[in-house]
Amino acid sequence: MSFMRQQQQMQMQITPALAAMEQQMDTMSDMFNRIGRLCHEKCIVGPYYEPTLTKGESVCTDRCVAKFFDVSYKVSAKLAGKQQPQ
């Protein structure tokens, strides 16, 4: 087998894995952006007078992110349960 053919075969094997990684990165990036947008709208009151979050904003943001992950986990678990044959 020639070197070029081996490279082509390796490339064909890497491509699905790379596509899966890119999809995972897009999903994580989307989730991070949604969390940031939603929690910012809910917890951060503008205009900004201080360079750091106030105590209330910090607590609200922490709870918002925790709730987002909790709900995401519960929805994923429900969907996974429905996909399993009964």
PDB file with one MODEL, atoms N, CA, C and O in Angstrom:
MODEL        1
ATOM      1  N   MET A   1       0.845  -1.174   0.000  1.00  0.00           N
ATOM      2  CA  MET A   1       0.000   0.000   0.000  1.00  0.00           C
ATOM      3  C   MET A   1       0.891   1.239   0.000  1.00  0.00           C
ATOM      4  O   MET A   1       1.855   1.325   0.760  1.00  0.00           O
ATOM      5  N   SER A   2       0.564   2.165  -0.837  1.00  0.00           N
ATOM      6  CA  SER A   2       1.382   3.365  -0.951  1.00  0.00           C
ATOM      7  C   SER A   2       1.143   4.296   0.231  1.00  0.00           C
ATOM      8  O   SER A   2       0.131   4.207   0.926  1.00  0.00           O
ATOM      9  N   PHE A   3       2.087   5.174   0.434  1.00  0.00           N
ATOM     10  CA  PHE A   3       2.005   6.150   1.516  1.00  0.00           C
ATOM     11  C   PHE A   3       0.804   7.071   1.338  1.00  0.00           C
ATOM     12  O   PHE A   3       0.131   7.408   2.312  1.00  0.00           O
ATOM     13  N   MET A   4       0.533   7.480   0.103  1.00  0.00           N
ATOM     14  CA  MET A   4      -0.600   8.377  -0.181  1.00  0.00           C
ATOM     15  C   MET A   4      -1.923   7.695   0.147  1.00  0.00           C
ATOM     16  O   MET A   4      -2.832   8.325   0.688  1.00  0.00           O
ATOM     17  N   ARG A   5      -2.031   6.426  -0.176  1.00  0.00           N
ATOM     18  CA  ARG A   5      -3.262   5.693   0.095  1.00  0.00           C
ATOM     19  C   ARG A   5      -3.489   5.552   1.605  1.00  0.00           C
ATOM     20  O   ARG A   5      -4.616   5.663   2.086  1.00  0.00           O
ATOM     21  N   GLN A   6      -2.405   5.307   2.339  1.00  0.00           N
ATOM     22  CA  GLN A   6      -2.511   5.213   3.793  1.00  0.00           C
ATOM     23  C   GLN A   6      -2.977   6.538   4.377  1.00  0.00           C
ATOM     24  O   GLN A   6      -3.816   6.563   5.277  1.00  0.00           O
ATOM     25  N   GLN A   7      -2.437   7.632   3.869  1.00  0.00           N
ATOM     26  CA  GLN A   7      -2.846   8.950   4.349  1.00  0.00           C
ATOM     27  C   GLN A   7      -4.319   9.203   4.064  1.00  0.00           C
ATOM     28  O   GLN A   7      -5.026   9.751   4.910  1.00  0.00           O
ATOM     29  N   GLN A   8      -4.786   8.815   2.892  1.00  0.00           N
ATOM     30  CA  GLN A   8      -6.193   9.002   2.535  1.00  0.00           C
ATOM     31  C   GLN A   8      -7.096   8.194   3.453  1.00  0.00           C
ATOM     32  O   GLN A   8      -8.140   8.683   3.883  1.00  0.00           O
ATOM     33  N   GLN A   9      -6.704   6.960   3.758  1.00  0.00           N
ATOM     34  CA  GLN A   9      -7.500   6.132   4.649  1.00  0.00           C
ATOM     35  C   GLN A   9      -7.536   6.711   6.055  1.00  0.00           C
ATOM     36  O   GLN A   9      -8.582   6.721   6.704  1.00  0.00           O
ATOM     37  N   MET A  10      -6.392   7.190   6.519  1.00  0.00           N
ATOM     38  CA  MET A  10      -6.357   7.818   7.841  1.00  0.00           C
ATOM     39  C   MET A  10      -7.228   9.058   7.869  1.00  0.00           C
ATOM     40  O   MET A  10      -7.931   9.297   8.851  1.00  0.00           O
ATOM     41  N   GLN A  11      -7.194   9.856   6.803  1.00  0.00           N
ATOM     42  CA  GLN A  11      -8.005  11.070   6.720  1.00  0.00           C
ATOM     43  C   GLN A  11      -9.486  10.724   6.756  1.00  0.00           C
ATOM     44  O   GLN A  11     -10.271  11.423   7.397  1.00  0.00           O
ATOM     45  N   MET A  12      -9.872   9.657   6.079  1.00  0.00           N
ATOM     46  CA  MET A  12     -11.274   9.246   6.058  1.00  0.00           C
ATOM     47  C   MET A  12     -11.736   8.792   7.435  1.00  0.00           C
ATOM     48  O   MET A  12     -12.908   8.960   7.774  1.00  0.00           O
ATOM     49  N   GLN A  13     -10.841   8.219   8.236  1.00  0.00           N
ATOM     50  CA  GLN A  13     -11.178   7.786   9.580  1.00  0.00           C
ATOM     51  C   GLN A  13     -11.254   8.971  10.533  1.00  0.00           C
ATOM     52  O   GLN A  13     -12.079   8.987  11.447  1.00  0.00           O
ATOM     53  N   ILE A  14     -10.408   9.949  10.324  1.00  0.00           N
ATOM     54  CA  ILE A  14     -10.359  11.119  11.197  1.00  0.00           C
ATOM     55  C   ILE A  14     -11.555  12.040  10.952  1.00  0.00           C
ATOM     56  O   ILE A  14     -12.041  12.674  11.889  1.00  0.00           O
ATOM     57  N   THR A  15     -12.025  12.122   9.735  1.00  0.00           N
ATOM     58  CA  THR A  15     -13.078  13.070   9.383  1.00  0.00           C
ATOM     59  C   THR A  15     -14.352  12.901  10.216  1.00  0.00           C
ATOM     60  O   THR A  15     -14.858  13.907  10.713  1.00  0.00           O
ATOM     61  N   PRO A  16     -14.906  11.687  10.404  1.00  0.00           N
ATOM     62  CA  PRO A  16     -16.100  11.572  11.251  1.00  0.00           C
ATOM     63  C   PRO A  16     -15.840  11.978  12.698  1.00  0.00           C
ATOM     64  O   PRO A  16     -16.694  12.597  13.333  1.00  0.00           O
ATOM     65  N   ALA A  17     -14.671  11.632  13.216  1.00  0.00           N
ATOM     66  CA  ALA A  17     -14.337  12.015  14.586  1.00  0.00           C
ATOM     67  C   ALA A  17     -14.214  13.530  14.703  1.00  0.00           C
ATOM     68  O   ALA A  17     -14.667  14.126  15.680  1.00  0.00           O
ATOM     69  N   LEU A  18     -13.601  14.141  13.706  1.00  0.00           N
ATOM     70  CA  LEU A  18     -13.447  15.596  13.713  1.00  0.00           C
ATOM     71  C   LEU A  18     -14.804  16.280  13.608  1.00  0.00           C
ATOM     72  O   LEU A  18     -15.052  17.282  14.279  1.00  0.00           O
ATOM     73  N   ALA A  19     -15.675  15.747  12.775  1.00  0.00           N
ATOM     74  CA  ALA A  19     -17.019  16.317  12.646  1.00  0.00           C
ATOM     75  C   ALA A  19     -17.775  16.209  13.959  1.00  0.00           C
ATOM     76  O   ALA A  19     -18.492  17.136  14.334  1.00  0.00           O
ATOM     77  N   ALA A  20     -17.629  15.099  14.661  1.00  0.00           N
ATOM     78  CA  ALA A  20     -18.293  14.925  15.954  1.00  0.00           C
ATOM     79  C   ALA A  20     -17.746  15.920  16.979  1.00  0.00           C
ATOM     80  O   ALA A  20     -18.504  16.487  17.766  1.00  0.00           O
ATOM     81  N   MET A  21     -16.436  16.126  16.965  1.00  0.00           N
ATOM     82  CA  MET A  21     -15.839  17.092  17.894  1.00  0.00           C
ATOM     83  C   MET A  21     -16.303  18.511  17.581  1.00  0.00           C
ATOM     84  O   MET A  21     -16.584  19.289  18.493  1.00  0.00           O
ATOM     85  N   GLU A  22     -16.383  18.848  16.307  1.00  0.00           N
ATOM     86  CA  GLU A  22     -16.846  20.178  15.922  1.00  0.00           C
ATOM     87  C   GLU A  22     -18.298  20.384  16.349  1.00  0.00           C
ATOM     88  O   GLU A  22     -18.660  21.464  16.817  1.00  0.00           O
ATOM     89  N   GLN A  23     -19.126  19.357  16.192  1.00  0.00           N
ATOM     90  CA  GLN A  23     -20.522  19.437  16.619  1.00  0.00           C
ATOM     91  C   GLN A  23     -20.606  19.635  18.122  1.00  0.00           C
ATOM     92  O   GLN A  23     -21.420  20.421  18.606  1.00  0.00           O
ATOM     93  N   GLN A  24     -19.762  18.922  18.863  1.00  0.00           N
ATOM     94  CA  GLN A  24     -19.744  19.057  20.316  1.00  0.00           C
ATOM     95  C   GLN A  24     -19.316  20.464  20.726  1.00  0.00           C
ATOM     96  O   GLN A  24     -19.892  21.049  21.644  1.00  0.00           O
ATOM     97  N   MET A  25     -18.315  21.002  20.050  1.00  0.00           N
ATOM     98  CA  MET A  25     -17.855  22.360  20.349  1.00  0.00           C
ATOM     99  C   MET A  25     -18.950  23.388  20.045  1.00  0.00           C
ATOM    100  O   MET A  25     -19.150  24.329  20.814  1.00  0.00           O
ATOM    101  N   ASP A  26     -19.652  23.209  18.931  1.00  0.00           N
ATOM    102  CA  ASP A  26     -20.747  24.120  18.586  1.00  0.00           C
ATOM    103  C   ASP A  26     -21.851  24.063  19.631  1.00  0.00           C
ATOM    104  O   ASP A  26     -22.402  25.093  20.018  1.00  0.00           O
ATOM    105  N   THR A  27     -22.171  22.859  20.086  1.00  0.00           N
ATOM    106  CA  THR A  27     -23.210  22.692  21.097  1.00  0.00           C
ATOM    107  C   THR A  27     -22.809  23.360  22.413  1.00  0.00           C
ATOM    108  O   THR A  27     -23.615  24.060  23.026  1.00  0.00           O
ATOM    109  N   MET A  28     -21.574  23.147  22.843  1.00  0.00           N
ATOM    110  CA  MET A  28     -21.102  23.752  24.089  1.00  0.00           C
ATOM    111  C   MET A  28     -21.047  25.274  23.970  1.00  0.00           C
ATOM    112  O   MET A  28     -21.411  25.988  24.905  1.00  0.00           O
ATOM    113  N   SER A  29     -20.596  25.760  22.833  1.00  0.00           N
ATOM    114  CA  SER A  29     -20.530  27.200  22.618  1.00  0.00           C
ATOM    115  C   SER A  29     -21.921  27.818  22.647  1.00  0.00           C
ATOM    116  O   SER A  29     -22.128  28.878  23.237  1.00  0.00           O
ATOM    117  N   ASP A  30     -22.873  27.147  22.005  1.00  0.00           N
ATOM    118  CA  ASP A  30     -24.251  27.631  22.005  1.00  0.00           C
ATOM    119  C   ASP A  30     -24.818  27.653  23.422  1.00  0.00           C
ATOM    120  O   ASP A  30     -25.471  28.620  23.814  1.00  0.00           O
ATOM    121  N   MET A  31     -24.572  26.596  24.190  1.00  0.00           N
ATOM    122  CA  MET A  31     -25.074  26.541  25.559  1.00  0.00           C
ATOM    123  C   MET A  31     -24.451  27.654  26.413  1.00  0.00           C
ATOM    124  O   MET A  31     -25.151  28.315  27.181  1.00  0.00           O
ATOM    125  N   PHE A  32     -23.156  27.854  26.277  1.00  0.00           N
ATOM    126  CA  PHE A  32     -22.479  28.909  27.029  1.00  0.00           C
ATOM    127  C   PHE A  32     -23.071  30.279  26.684  1.00  0.00           C
ATOM    128  O   PHE A  32     -23.312  31.092  27.576  1.00  0.00           O
ATOM    129  N   ASN A  33     -23.302  30.531  25.406  1.00  0.00           N
ATOM    130  CA  ASN A  33     -23.866  31.817  24.987  1.00  0.00           C
ATOM    131  C   ASN A  33     -25.292  32.004  25.496  1.00  0.00           C
ATOM    132  O   ASN A  33     -25.664  33.104  25.907  1.00  0.00           O
ATOM    133  N   ARG A  34     -26.095  30.937  25.472  1.00  0.00           N
ATOM    134  CA  ARG A  34     -27.463  31.042  25.984  1.00  0.00           C
ATOM    135  C   ARG A  34     -27.475  31.310  27.478  1.00  0.00           C
ATOM    136  O   ARG A  34     -28.252  32.140  27.951  1.00  0.00           O
ATOM    137  N   ILE A  35     -26.622  30.616  28.231  1.00  0.00           N
ATOM    138  CA  ILE A  35     -26.541  30.853  29.674  1.00  0.00           C
ATOM    139  C   ILE A  35     -26.150  32.301  29.938  1.00  0.00           C
ATOM    140  O   ILE A  35     -26.771  32.985  30.751  1.00  0.00           O
ATOM    141  N   GLY A  36     -25.129  32.752  29.253  1.00  0.00           N
ATOM    142  CA  GLY A  36     -24.674  34.131  29.459  1.00  0.00           C
ATOM    143  C   GLY A  36     -25.748  35.151  29.153  1.00  0.00           C
ATOM    144  O   GLY A  36     -25.953  36.096  29.915  1.00  0.00           O
ATOM    145  N   ARG A  37     -26.442  34.961  28.027  1.00  0.00           N
ATOM    146  CA  ARG A  37     -27.478  35.904  27.632  1.00  0.00           C
ATOM    147  C   ARG A  37     -28.660  35.876  28.593  1.00  0.00           C
ATOM    148  O   ARG A  37     -29.115  36.924  29.052  1.00  0.00           O
ATOM    149  N   LEU A  38     -29.159  34.679  28.898  1.00  0.00           N
ATOM    150  CA  LEU A  38     -30.332  34.567  29.760  1.00  0.00           C
ATOM    151  C   LEU A  38     -30.066  35.081  31.174  1.00  0.00           C
ATOM    152  O   LEU A  38     -30.858  35.844  31.728  1.00  0.00           O
ATOM    153  N   CYS A  39     -28.945  34.655  31.746  1.00  0.00           N
ATOM    154  CA  CYS A  39     -28.643  35.060  33.115  1.00  0.00           C
ATOM    155  C   CYS A  39     -28.283  36.543  33.193  1.00  0.00           C
ATOM    156  O   CYS A  39     -28.563  37.193  34.200  1.00  0.00           O
ATOM    157  N   HIS A  40     -27.672  37.079  32.150  1.00  0.00           N
ATOM    158  CA  HIS A  40     -27.364  38.514  32.133  1.00  0.00           C
ATOM    159  C   HIS A  40     -28.656  39.330  32.102  1.00  0.00           C
ATOM    160  O   HIS A  40     -28.810  40.300  32.844  1.00  0.00           O
ATOM    161  N   GLU A  41     -29.583  38.918  31.228  1.00  0.00           N
ATOM    162  CA  GLU A  41     -30.861  39.633  31.137  1.00  0.00           C
ATOM    163  C   GLU A  41     -31.632  39.571  32.449  1.00  0.00           C
ATOM    164  O   GLU A  41     -32.293  40.535  32.836  1.00  0.00           O
ATOM    165  N   LYS A  42     -31.546  38.442  33.125  1.00  0.00           N
ATOM    166  CA  LYS A  42     -32.312  38.258  34.356  1.00  0.00           C
ATOM    167  C   LYS A  42     -31.662  38.935  35.560  1.00  0.00           C
ATOM    168  O   LYS A  42     -32.360  39.494  36.406  1.00  0.00           O
ATOM    169  N   CYS A  43     -30.342  38.890  35.645  1.00  0.00           N
ATOM    170  CA  CYS A  43     -29.666  39.254  36.893  1.00  0.00           C
ATOM    171  C   CYS A  43     -28.909  40.578  36.891  1.00  0.00           C
ATOM    172  O   CYS A  43     -28.750  41.196  37.944  1.00  0.00           O
ATOM    173  N   ILE A  44     -28.451  41.014  35.747  1.00  0.00           N
ATOM    174  CA  ILE A  44     -27.608  42.208  35.704  1.00  0.00           C
ATOM    175  C   ILE A  44     -28.459  43.404  35.295  1.00  0.00           C
ATOM    176  O   ILE A  44     -28.992  43.464  34.187  1.00  0.00           O
ATOM    177  N   VAL A  45     -28.568  44.333  36.201  1.00  0.00           N
ATOM    178  CA  VAL A  45     -29.376  45.524  35.949  1.00  0.00           C
ATOM    179  C   VAL A  45     -28.439  46.628  35.473  1.00  0.00           C
ATOM    180  O   VAL A  45     -27.489  46.985  36.170  1.00  0.00           O
ATOM    181  N   GLY A  46     -28.703  47.164  34.293  1.00  0.00           N
ATOM    182  CA  GLY A  46     -27.882  48.241  33.752  1.00  0.00           C
ATOM    183  C   GLY A  46     -28.499  49.571  34.104  1.00  0.00           C
ATOM    184  O   GLY A  46     -29.657  49.563  34.521  1.00  0.00           O
ATOM    185  N   PRO A  47     -27.889  50.647  33.987  1.00  0.00           N
ATOM    186  CA  PRO A  47     -26.510  50.848  33.542  1.00  0.00           C
ATOM    187  C   PRO A  47     -25.497  50.399  34.598  1.00  0.00           C
ATOM    188  O   PRO A  47     -25.823  50.243  35.775  1.00  0.00           O
ATOM    189  N   TYR A  48     -24.276  50.199  34.145  1.00  0.00           N
ATOM    190  CA  TYR A  48     -23.232  49.694  35.028  1.00  0.00           C
ATOM    191  C   TYR A  48     -22.569  50.848  35.770  1.00  0.00           C
ATOM    192  O   TYR A  48     -22.029  51.777  35.169  1.00  0.00           O
ATOM    193  N   TYR A  49     -22.630  50.757  37.106  1.00  0.00           N
ATOM    194  CA  TYR A  49     -21.993  51.786  37.924  1.00  0.00           C
ATOM    195  C   TYR A  49     -20.717  51.267  38.581  1.00  0.00           C
ATOM    196  O   TYR A  49     -19.866  52.053  38.996  1.00  0.00           O
ATOM    197  N   GLU A  50     -20.584  49.948  38.677  1.00  0.00           N
ATOM    198  CA  GLU A  50     -19.426  49.358  39.340  1.00  0.00           C
ATOM    199  C   GLU A  50     -18.720  48.404  38.376  1.00  0.00           C
ATOM    200  O   GLU A  50     -19.360  47.817  37.504  1.00  0.00           O
ATOM    201  N   PRO A  51     -17.414  48.249  38.528  1.00  0.00           N
ATOM    202  CA  PRO A  51     -16.681  47.361  37.617  1.00  0.00           C
ATOM    203  C   PRO A  51     -16.890  45.871  37.904  1.00  0.00           C
ATOM    204  O   PRO A  51     -16.552  45.025  37.075  1.00  0.00           O
ATOM    205  N   THR A  52     -17.441  45.553  39.064  1.00  0.00           N
ATOM    206  CA  THR A  52     -17.681  44.153  39.429  1.00  0.00           C
ATOM    207  C   THR A  52     -19.162  43.959  39.732  1.00  0.00           C
ATOM    208  O   THR A  52     -19.907  44.924  39.899  1.00  0.00           O
ATOM    209  N   LEU A  53     -19.569  42.711  39.798  1.00  0.00           N
ATOM    210  CA  LEU A  53     -20.955  42.408  40.131  1.00  0.00           C
ATOM    211  C   LEU A  53     -21.238  42.754  41.584  1.00  0.00           C
ATOM    212  O   LEU A  53     -20.372  42.619  42.448  1.00  0.00           O
ATOM    213  N   THR A  54     -22.451  43.198  41.841  1.00  0.00           N
ATOM    214  CA  THR A  54     -22.860  43.400  43.225  1.00  0.00           C
ATOM    215  C   THR A  54     -23.124  42.031  43.846  1.00  0.00           C
ATOM    216  O   THR A  54     -23.165  41.023  43.141  1.00  0.00           O
ATOM    217  N   LYS A  55     -23.299  41.998  45.146  1.00  0.00           N
ATOM    218  CA  LYS A  55     -23.572  40.734  45.839  1.00  0.00           C
ATOM    219  C   LYS A  55     -24.852  40.096  45.289  1.00  0.00           C
ATOM    220  O   LYS A  55     -24.885  38.893  45.026  1.00  0.00           O
ATOM    221  N   GLY A  56     -25.895  40.896  45.119  1.00  0.00           N
ATOM    222  CA  GLY A  56     -27.158  40.383  44.609  1.00  0.00           C
ATOM    223  C   GLY A  56     -27.044  39.849  43.189  1.00  0.00           C
ATOM    224  O   GLY A  56     -27.600  38.799  42.867  1.00  0.00           O
ATOM    225  N   GLU A  57     -26.320  40.574  42.340  1.00  0.00           N
ATOM    226  CA  GLU A  57     -26.118  40.120  40.955  1.00  0.00           C
ATOM    227  C   GLU A  57     -25.323  38.816  40.914  1.00  0.00           C
ATOM    228  O   GLU A  57     -25.614  37.921  40.121  1.00  0.00           O
ATOM    229  N   SER A  58     -24.328  38.729  41.770  1.00  0.00           N
ATOM    230  CA  SER A  58     -23.500  37.532  41.823  1.00  0.00           C
ATOM    231  C   SER A  58     -24.298  36.307  42.272  1.00  0.00           C
ATOM    232  O   SER A  58     -24.185  35.236  41.677  1.00  0.00           O
ATOM    233  N   VAL A  59     -25.096  36.467  43.313  1.00  0.00           N
ATOM    234  CA  VAL A  59     -25.925  35.367  43.821  1.00  0.00           C
ATOM    235  C   VAL A  59     -26.965  34.978  42.775  1.00  0.00           C
ATOM    236  O   VAL A  59     -27.193  33.791  42.541  1.00  0.00           O
ATOM    237  N   CYS A  60     -27.589  35.952  42.157  1.00  0.00           N
ATOM    238  CA  CYS A  60     -28.596  35.688  41.130  1.00  0.00           C
ATOM    239  C   CYS A  60     -27.980  34.932  39.951  1.00  0.00           C
ATOM    240  O   CYS A  60     -28.567  33.968  39.459  1.00  0.00           O
ATOM    241  N   THR A  61     -26.818  35.358  39.503  1.00  0.00           N
ATOM    242  CA  THR A  61     -26.149  34.705  38.383  1.00  0.00           C
ATOM    243  C   THR A  61     -25.776  33.272  38.734  1.00  0.00           C
ATOM    244  O   THR A  61     -25.949  32.363  37.921  1.00  0.00           O
ATOM    245  N   ASP A  62     -25.265  33.071  39.940  1.00  0.00           N
ATOM    246  CA  ASP A  62     -24.904  31.728  40.388  1.00  0.00           C
ATOM    247  C   ASP A  62     -26.129  30.809  40.388  1.00  0.00           C
ATOM    248  O   ASP A  62     -26.056  29.679  39.905  1.00  0.00           O
ATOM    249  N   ARG A  63     -27.234  31.283  40.918  1.00  0.00           N
ATOM    250  CA  ARG A  63     -28.462  30.486  40.951  1.00  0.00           C
ATOM    251  C   ARG A  63     -29.012  30.245  39.551  1.00  0.00           C
ATOM    252  O   ARG A  63     -29.497  29.153  39.254  1.00  0.00           O
ATOM    253  N   CYS A  64     -28.941  31.239  38.703  1.00  0.00           N
ATOM    254  CA  CYS A  64     -29.432  31.124  37.339  1.00  0.00           C
ATOM    255  C   CYS A  64     -28.670  30.039  36.578  1.00  0.00           C
ATOM    256  O   CYS A  64     -29.280  29.209  35.905  1.00  0.00           O
ATOM    257  N   VAL A  65     -27.349  30.043  36.683  1.00  0.00           N
ATOM    258  CA  VAL A  65     -26.538  29.044  36.002  1.00  0.00           C
ATOM    259  C   VAL A  65     -26.823  27.653  36.568  1.00  0.00           C
ATOM    260  O   VAL A  65     -26.938  26.686  35.814  1.00  0.00           O
ATOM    261  N   ALA A  66     -26.937  27.552  37.893  1.00  0.00           N
ATOM    262  CA  ALA A  66     -27.226  26.259  38.516  1.00  0.00           C
ATOM    263  C   ALA A  66     -28.581  25.725  38.054  1.00  0.00           C
ATOM    264  O   ALA A  66     -28.710  24.536  37.762  1.00  0.00           O
ATOM    265  N   LYS A  67     -29.588  26.590  37.986  1.00  0.00           N
ATOM    266  CA  LYS A  67     -30.908  26.162  37.522  1.00  0.00           C
ATOM    267  C   LYS A  67     -30.869  25.739  36.058  1.00  0.00           C
ATOM    268  O   LYS A  67     -31.509  24.760  35.674  1.00  0.00           O
ATOM    269  N   PHE A  68     -30.129  26.466  35.251  1.00  0.00           N
ATOM    270  CA  PHE A  68     -30.012  26.131  33.833  1.00  0.00           C
ATOM    271  C   PHE A  68     -29.452  24.718  33.667  1.00  0.00           C
ATOM    272  O   PHE A  68     -29.987  23.920  32.897  1.00  0.00           O
ATOM    273  N   PHE A  69     -28.368  24.410  34.394  1.00  0.00           N
ATOM    274  CA  PHE A  69     -27.777  23.081  34.293  1.00  0.00           C
ATOM    275  C   PHE A  69     -28.692  22.010  34.865  1.00  0.00           C
ATOM    276  O   PHE A  69     -28.773  20.909  34.321  1.00  0.00           O
ATOM    277  N   ASP A  70     -29.383  22.322  35.959  1.00  0.00           N
ATOM    278  CA  ASP A  70     -30.307  21.365  36.561  1.00  0.00           C
ATOM    279  C   ASP A  70     -31.433  21.008  35.587  1.00  0.00           C
ATOM    280  O   ASP A  70     -31.754  19.834  35.402  1.00  0.00           O
ATOM    281  N   VAL A  71     -32.018  22.017  34.978  1.00  0.00           N
ATOM    282  CA  VAL A  71     -33.096  21.782  34.015  1.00  0.00           C
ATOM    283  C   VAL A  71     -32.576  21.046  32.787  1.00  0.00           C
ATOM    284  O   VAL A  71     -33.237  20.136  32.286  1.00  0.00           O
ATOM    285  N   SER A  72     -31.407  21.428  32.299  1.00  0.00           N
ATOM    286  CA  SER A  72     -30.820  20.743  31.142  1.00  0.00           C
ATOM    287  C   SER A  72     -30.594  19.266  31.438  1.00  0.00           C
ATOM    288  O   SER A  72     -30.856  18.413  30.590  1.00  0.00           O
ATOM    289  N   TYR A  73     -30.108  18.962  32.641  1.00  0.00           N
ATOM    290  CA  TYR A  73     -29.878  17.574  33.033  1.00  0.00           C
ATOM    291  C   TYR A  73     -31.195  16.807  33.099  1.00  0.00           C
ATOM    292  O   TYR A  73     -31.283  15.678  32.616  1.00  0.00           O
ATOM    293  N   LYS A  74     -32.220  17.417  33.696  1.00  0.00           N
ATOM    294  CA  LYS A  74     -33.518  16.742  33.818  1.00  0.00           C
ATOM    295  C   LYS A  74     -34.157  16.498  32.454  1.00  0.00           C
ATOM    296  O   LYS A  74     -34.725  15.431  32.219  1.00  0.00           O
ATOM    297  N   VAL A  75     -34.071  17.460  31.567  1.00  0.00           N
ATOM    298  CA  VAL A  75     -34.624  17.290  30.220  1.00  0.00           C
ATOM    299  C   VAL A  75     -33.871  16.188  29.478  1.00  0.00           C
ATOM    300  O   VAL A  75     -34.488  15.357  28.811  1.00  0.00           O
ATOM    301  N   SER A  76     -32.557  16.178  29.588  1.00  0.00           N
ATOM    302  CA  SER A  76     -31.755  15.139  28.928  1.00  0.00           C
ATOM    303  C   SER A  76     -32.114  13.756  29.464  1.00  0.00           C
ATOM    304  O   SER A  76     -32.221  12.796  28.701  1.00  0.00           O
ATOM    305  N   ALA A  77     -32.298  13.662  30.776  1.00  0.00           N
ATOM    306  CA  ALA A  77     -32.646  12.373  31.381  1.00  0.00           C
ATOM    307  C   ALA A  77     -34.016  11.908  30.894  1.00  0.00           C
ATOM    308  O   ALA A  77     -34.199  10.727  30.598  1.00  0.00           O
ATOM    309  N   LYS A  78     -34.977  12.825  30.809  1.00  0.00           N
ATOM    310  CA  LYS A  78     -36.316  12.475  30.311  1.00  0.00           C
ATOM    311  C   LYS A  78     -36.248  12.004  28.875  1.00  0.00           C
ATOM    312  O   LYS A  78     -36.857  10.994  28.522  1.00  0.00           O
ATOM    313  N   LEU A  79     -35.516  12.723  28.043  1.00  0.00           N
ATOM    314  CA  LEU A  79     -35.398  12.339  26.640  1.00  0.00           C
ATOM    315  C   LEU A  79     -34.698  10.999  26.483  1.00  0.00           C
ATOM    316  O   LEU A  79     -35.083  10.187  25.642  1.00  0.00           O
ATOM    317  N   ALA A  80     -33.681  10.769  27.285  1.00  0.00           N
ATOM    318  CA  ALA A  80     -32.974   9.488  27.221  1.00  0.00           C
ATOM    319  C   ALA A  80     -33.895   8.344  27.664  1.00  0.00           C
ATOM    320  O   ALA A  80     -33.840   7.249  27.104  1.00  0.00           O
ATOM    321  N   GLY A  81     -34.731   8.597  28.656  1.00  0.00           N
ATOM    322  CA  GLY A  81     -35.677   7.578  29.122  1.00  0.00           C
ATOM    323  C   GLY A  81     -36.723   7.250  28.075  1.00  0.00           C
ATOM    324  O   GLY A  81     -37.144   6.098  27.965  1.00  0.00           O
ATOM    325  N   LYS A  82     -37.147   8.232  27.309  1.00  0.00           N
ATOM    326  CA  LYS A  82     -38.141   8.004  26.273  1.00  0.00           C
ATOM    327  C   LYS A  82     -37.561   7.284  25.056  1.00  0.00           C
ATOM    328  O   LYS A  82     -38.289   6.614  24.324  1.00  0.00           O
ATOM    329  N   GLN A  83     -36.260   7.422  24.842  1.00  0.00           N
ATOM    330  CA  GLN A  83     -35.623   6.778  23.702  1.00  0.00           C
ATOM    331  C   GLN A  83     -35.350   5.294  23.956  1.00  0.00           C
ATOM    332  O   GLN A  83     -35.211   4.517  23.011  1.00  0.00           O
ATOM    333  N   GLN A  84     -35.272   4.905  25.223  1.00  0.00           N
ATOM    334  CA  GLN A  84     -35.022   3.500  25.530  1.00  0.00           C
ATOM    335  C   GLN A  84     -36.288   2.688  25.287  1.00  0.00           C
ATOM    336  O   GLN A  84     -37.382   3.112  25.660  1.00  0.00           O
ATOM    337  N   PRO A  85     -36.140   1.503  24.652  1.00  0.00           N
ATOM    338  CA  PRO A  85     -37.330   0.681  24.426  1.00  0.00           C
ATOM    339  C   PRO A  85     -37.877   0.155  25.752  1.00  0.00           C
ATOM    340  O   PRO A  85     -37.127  -0.204  26.660  1.00  0.00           O
ATOM    341  N   GLN A  86     -39.177   0.123  25.833  1.00  0.00           N
ATOM    342  CA  GLN A  86     -39.817  -0.316  27.079  1.00  0.00           C
ATOM    343  C   GLN A  86     -40.422  -1.669  26.927  1.00  0.00           C
ATOM    344  O   GLN A  86     -41.003  -2.195  27.876  1.00  0.00           O
TER     345      GLN A  86
ENDMDL
END
